[in-house]
């Protein structure tokens, strides 16, 4: 005779009602993790809706994962480097 496995019914606490989906026109303050304070800061930058948030792209991208040697850099080029501070001084000005 083969063993019979019994399965437990799902707990009522594990089933959650479906959450309301956001549309592009949804106010950004209703996005999870964005409250009134962050929404106010975003509004000052022109971001009011979910669609605005999707099109709010970074000004530039700086690759900080791959630092380079100083000898590899060209004048005016932006890059991340690793260095050692060997000394520092405090200069007072008037």
Buried (B, 14 or more C-beta within 10 A) or exposed (E): EEEEEEEEEEEEEEEEEEEEEBEEEBEBBEBEEBEEEBBEEBBEEEBBBBBBBEEEEEEEEEEEEEEEEEEEEEEEEEBEEEEEEEEEEEEEEE
